[in-house]
Amino acid sequence: MEFNYSLITALELAKALENSDAIVLLDCTIDKIGKSLKGKKLELIPNSLFFDIENKLSDKKSQLPHTLVSADVFEQEMQQLGINKDSTVVLYDRWGIYSSPRAWWMFKVMGFDNVYILNGGLPNWKKSKLPVVNSHSTASSKGDFEAQFRADWYADKDFILQHYKGKKIDIFDARSKGRFTGLVPEPRKGLNGGHIPHSKNLPFDEVLDGDKYWDTQELTSIFQSLKPVSDEHVFTCGSGITASILAFASYLTGTKHIRVYDGSWAEWGIEDLNLPTKK
């Protein structure tokens, strides 16, 4: 099945779950910097499987946090979750909107399009007085998911170096204004302060109305206020998580060409790399 819009409500999801067994529901929760759900009562939408961004779906050979795994690894992990080529995948996290957009971008960059985000995540599901459970499900059988890496959804350091001076892309930085300007120290050691020259600051929480996305009209207004010069938007942040919140927001406004800089400031800000930086 397919939903009409990439962002769905709790009631839409609940109705769809009653009428379809082709939906794979993934809890994509990770901890925030300085905030954790560990030790708190686990509450989940029934039949949720765990999409493990921090461990199974981050490249542990990389020195950078949350680095994208290879297409082969992603394919294997999605098959273990029982996902098929014709599955409908719905993503959410227990914060509301935080890490589910990162999972959405990972599916997109790996060539899978029938993927949706639950607006407001678990908090919105609970506000709608829908049932919760306290444990993850496991797949009953292996899926036939196939991954095909799409480079046009991906940006690395070399891509940024090649394009950041020109007008063929707009770079949006999801970090706070303090970190963007270098007035607030980075939470990770060994990083310069500041931002990629010519990038625009859009703190990720500005595209959210609490724990949900603003409507499309408001999101369009937010992006237009930053006066983009191109139809290709590249998103960066600290480690690629909140950049994906902006990427999905931009996608909702109709932007066709979207990339996430996977290394983000965790790479660009490394003191020893001495990459172009502005404060």
N, C-alpha and C positions, 0 to 999 in steps of 0.2 A: 504494500500500500504506500501511498504518498500523501503527505499533508500539503495544504495549499500554500504554506508559508514556512520559512526556515525556523521561525521562532513560534513555539506553540504554548498554549495555556494548559494549566493543570486539568481543567475540565475537558479540553480537547483530547489530552492524553488518556484520561480515564475512560472516556467513551471509546477511543480507538483500541485500548487494551481489552475492552469487553468484546470487540468485534474482530480482532485479528490476533493470530498467534505468530505472525511473522515479525513482530516488533521485538527488537533486542534493546533492553533498557540498561544503560550503563551509568553507574555512579563513578564520577570522575574526580572525586574530592582529593585535594592535597592540602597540607597546612599552608597558612599564610606566614610571611615573615613576622615573627614575634607572636603569632597566634596559632593555637593548635586545637583540634577537636579530639585528640587522643585522650583517653580516660573519661570522655563524656559518653553518655548513653548513645549507643548506635541506633539511629532511626533511618529507615530506608523505604523507598517505594517498593511494594511487593514485586518479587521476581527480578530485582536488580542484580546485575553482575558487576564486578569491580574492574574498572579500567585503571590500571596501576601506572600512573604517569611517573611517579617518583622512582620506581624501581624497574619493573619489567619493560617500561616504555621510555626510559631515558638511557642514552648510550653511556654505560659505565666506563668505557675506555676513554671518554672525553674528560678533560679537566674542568669543563664548564658545566653548570647545572642545567638539567632538563634538556640536554641536547637530543635532537631527533634521532631515533634508531634507524637502521637500514630498512629498506622495503622488505627484505626477506624476513627480518625479525618481526616487523609489524604484521606481515602476513601470517606468520606462525602464531603470534599472540592472538590475533583476531580469530583465527580458526579455532584456537583453544577456547575462545569465548562463544563458540558456536555460531559465529557470524557467517552468513552465506553471501554470495554475490548479489542475490535478490532480496536480502534482508532490509528492513527499515530500522535504522538505528536512532534511538533517542538518548540524548546526553543530559545529565544534570549534575549539580554538586550540592553538597549540604550547606554551603554558605549562602546560596542564592544564585548569584552569578560571579564566579571567580575562575575556576579551572576548566569548567565545561567548554568554554570557547577554545581553549588550547587543544582539547580533544577533537573538537570540530575541525580546527585547522589541520590537525594531524591526519584525519580522514581525508580531507580535501587534497592535501599535498600527496597523499598516497593513492589518489585516483578514485575515491569512493564518494559519490554525491548524495545518496539517499540518506542523509544524516541531518538531524534536527536538534535544537536545544530547547529544553523546558525553561520558559521564562520564570525567573524567581526560584528555580530549583526546588529543593525540599521544603524550604519555608513557605513557598507559595502553595505547594501541594498540601501542606498541613493546614494552612489558612483556609483552604477549600474543604476542610474536614474530610479528607480522603484517608484511607487506611495506611498505616506504616507497619513495618516489621523490623526485627532487630538483628538480622543476619543476611549476608549476601547469598544469592543463589549460585549454582554452578551449571555450566552447560551440560545438557543431556547427551550431546553428540558433537563431534568435530565439524566445523563449518568448511565451506569451500571458498572462503574469501580469497580474493587475489589483489595484491597491491601492485600499483604501477606508479612510481615516483613521477610527480609533475613538477619540473623545475621552475615553471612559471608561477608557482605559489610560494617559492622559497627564495630567501636572500641570505647570502653569507657576507663575510667581511670584504671579499674581493668585489662582490656586486656593489656594495655600498661605496667602496673606494672609487669605483668606476663611474658612479652616477650621482654622488651626493652634491656635486657642484652645479649640475645642470638643471634643466627644467623638464626633464622627461619623467621624473618621479617626484612625489611628495613623501617626505619621511615624517611620520608622526611618532612622538615619544610619549609613552603612557605613564612615565614616572611622575612623581609630584613636582610642583614648581621648584621647590627647594633643591631637590636632587638635580633637576634639569639645569638650574643656574649654578650648581656647585656650592650653594650656600649651606646645604645640609649634607653631611658626610654620607658616603655610600655604606650600606649595611654589610657589604662584603669587603674584606681586607685586600689591599694591593691594587685598588682601583682609583684612578683619577676622578675628580668631580667634573661636572659639566655635561655637554651633549655633543652630538654629531653636528658640525656646522651645517647651517641651512635647514635643520630639522625644526619641526613645529611641536610645541608642547601641548598635549591634550591628556591631562591626568585621567586615568581610566574611569574613576568614579564619576566623572562629568557626563559620561554617556549612560549612566545608571540613575534610575529613580529609586533610591534605596537598594533593594536586592533584586530589582528588575531593570530591564532595558527601557529607556524612553521610547515613545512611539516613533514611527519612521519620520514623521514631519519634524519632530524635535531633533532627532539625530541628524537629519539633513541640514537643518539650521545650524547645528553645532559645527559640523564639518565646513559648511560654507563660510562661517565666521572666521575660519583660519585661512581663507582665500587660497585654496589649492590651485596649483598651476598645471596639473596634469590629470590624466585619467588612470594613472597607476599609483596606488598607495602602498607604501612600505611601512611596516609597524615595528617598533622596537620598544624595549622597556629594560628591566633589570636582567631577566633570564628567559624571556619569551612567553611568560604566562599572561601577564596583563596586556602585553602587546596584542595578544589574540582576542582579548575583550574588545579592543578597538577595531581589529580586523573584522570581526563579526558584525559590529555596529556599522562599519563602512559597507559591508556586504548587504546589509539590510537596506541601505540607502540606494542600492543599485550599482555600486562600483563593480566593474567587471574584472579589473586587474588588481589583485591583492597579493602581497607577499608579507611574510613575517621574517624578520631578521632573527634567525635561530640563536645566534651567539649573544645578541643584544649587548647591553652595557657590560655584562659580565665578561665579554670578550673585548669590546671596543675600548673599554676604560682601563684595560690592563696597563699598568705604568710602563712595563718593559716594552710593549708594542709601540708606544709613542705614536699613536694614530692621531689624526687631526681632531682637535677638541676645542670647543668654545664654551665660555662661561658667561 
